[in-house]
Amino acid sequence: MSKKTDVFKAKISEYLSLDNVFLFWKGRVALYAILKAIGIKEGDEVILPAFTCVVAVNPIIYLGAKPIYIDIEPDTFNIDPQKIENKITKRTKAIIAQNTFGLPANIDLILEIAKRNNIFVIEDCAHGFGGTYKGKKNGTVADAAFYSTQWNKPFSTGLGGIAVTTNSDMAEKLRKLEKKAIQPSFKETFLLKGLLNIREKLLSSNTYWVALKTYRFLSEKNLIIGSSQGYELEKPVMPPDFLKGFSDVQAEEGIKYFEKVNNEYKIDKLISHRKKIASLYKKIIIDLGFEPPFEPDYTDHTYLRFPLLVKDRNKFFRLAQDNKIELGDWFLSPIHPITSNFEFWYYRYGENPISEYASKHIVNLPTHSKINEDFIDKVYEFLKKNKDEIIGCYLTENLIREET
Ligand SMILES: Cc1ncc(COP(=O)(O)O)c(C=O)c1O
């Protein structure tokens, strides 16, 4: 590790009040390292929500284990703890609890189930850095957790993954894996630096749709270092250079978020901004006669994305594009963005009605640092005009029954 990566690590460690922090090229690599440190191997099973990104499923399969999908709660979009226990078998080794859109899962209930069954809990905090569960920072109460610092995550180093653990045995193993990781090449870090510069200078809500399409097209064709390369979406086969480390370019970018301005970390300012934008969206939603997103009392929702369910997703996306409204598509499938060959990921379509309903109807409004009150006004006009297209901000069992 270089000096810059050590400085970044120390900042994360201080912020989370955790000693064991390890850095990797991407969040998915951090998850892979955690699974390997736990000892996940051929024939094991790992439980996770059926409403996630496929790159968070791949590492399980890379290790020869099988993902076991659990349906989500209709109101939080997180794994339903009530549905976990009867999927546990002798082969189950871990449960992954994801912080969907910045809202943590009910981790105490999950920890209880895990303890009873002697299995590990990993928090997927890709969306949840900086948020809290019962006053404790996301990722600090489970056996291990990982964060993503990819482009559209709570704070971004372009690409990046952080693994943390409260277990000293696991820490030792993670330290070895971090050391063993291949260093990113000069070309990779050079391209990443270039993309970071372009994003800083050019990306705004107005250029969003063009930029997103270009970036996704180039990464699917493996022409730039995208967050998901084409091969990861074709079949879960581990590339030889998957276990890759964190670079100075990423560390330099990450350190900026832990500088203090008026005694407040920049990352905390950014989280406050997201919450403020979410509170403005909530006002709009209420004004239009809907209920805002459900916020369980155990949590501090940091609103990486603001969820909205619509009747016809494709139509709504077309309308948004025509009106230059930036809109996210998490998650357009239970294993986003996969829409065919589900069996490669052991997913059986039809088994998780809530996740499947959500993934057909969900869109998300952005809360990032470039979202300002002008954009909110545009969103207000847009949603008012297309009110008949909206279902609401969370699901109910009734809604799902009606459709099925
Ligand atoms: C829920 C979830 N988990 C894990 C990841 C993986 O993070 P990364 O892109 O840093 O590998 C992502 C995003 O890509 C995600 O949305």
Ligand as a Chemical Component Dictionary entry (heavy atoms), coordinates in Angstrom:
data_LIG
# 
_chem_comp.id                   LIG 
_chem_comp.type                 NON-POLYMER 
_chem_comp.pdbx_formal_charge   0 
_chem_comp.three_letter_code    LIG 
# 
loop_
_chem_comp_atom.comp_id 
_chem_comp_atom.atom_id 
_chem_comp_atom.alt_atom_id 
_chem_comp_atom.type_symbol 
_chem_comp_atom.charge 
_chem_comp_atom.model_Cartn_x 
_chem_comp_atom.model_Cartn_y 
_chem_comp_atom.model_Cartn_z 
_chem_comp_atom.pdbx_ordinal 
LIG C1 C1 C 0 -26.357 -3.296 -4.140 1  
LIG C2 C2 C 0 -25.011 -3.316 -4.781 2  
LIG N1 N1 N 0 -24.058 -4.098 -4.255 3  
LIG C3 C3 C 0 -22.820 -4.144 -4.780 4  
LIG C4 C4 C 0 -22.484 -3.384 -5.886 5  
LIG C5 C5 C 0 -21.107 -3.503 -6.442 6  
LIG O1 O1 O 0 -20.332 -2.365 -6.278 7  
LIG P1 P1 P 0 -19.142 -2.064 -7.306 8  
LIG O2 O2 O 0 -19.747 -1.482 -8.545 9  
LIG O3 O3 O 0 -18.246 -1.100 -6.586 10 
LIG O4 O4 O 0 -18.462 -3.356 -7.579 11 
LIG C6 C6 C 0 -23.451 -2.545 -6.458 12 
LIG C7 C7 C 0 -23.197 -1.679 -7.621 13 
LIG O5 O5 O 0 -22.631 -1.879 -8.573 14 
LIG C8 C8 C 0 -24.741 -2.512 -5.897 15 
LIG O6 O6 O 0 -25.712 -1.737 -6.414 16 
# 
loop_
_chem_comp_bond.comp_id 
_chem_comp_bond.atom_id_1 
_chem_comp_bond.atom_id_2 
_chem_comp_bond.value_order 
_chem_comp_bond.pdbx_ordinal 
LIG C1 C2 SING 1  
LIG C2 N1 SING 2  
LIG C2 C8 DOUB 3  
LIG N1 C3 DOUB 4  
LIG C3 C4 SING 5  
LIG C4 C5 SING 6  
LIG C4 C6 DOUB 7  
LIG C5 O1 SING 8  
LIG O1 P1 SING 9  
LIG P1 O2 DOUB 10 
LIG P1 O3 SING 11 
LIG P1 O4 SING 12 
LIG C6 C7 SING 13 
LIG C6 C8 SING 14 
LIG C7 O5 DOUB 15 
LIG C8 O6 SING 16 
# 
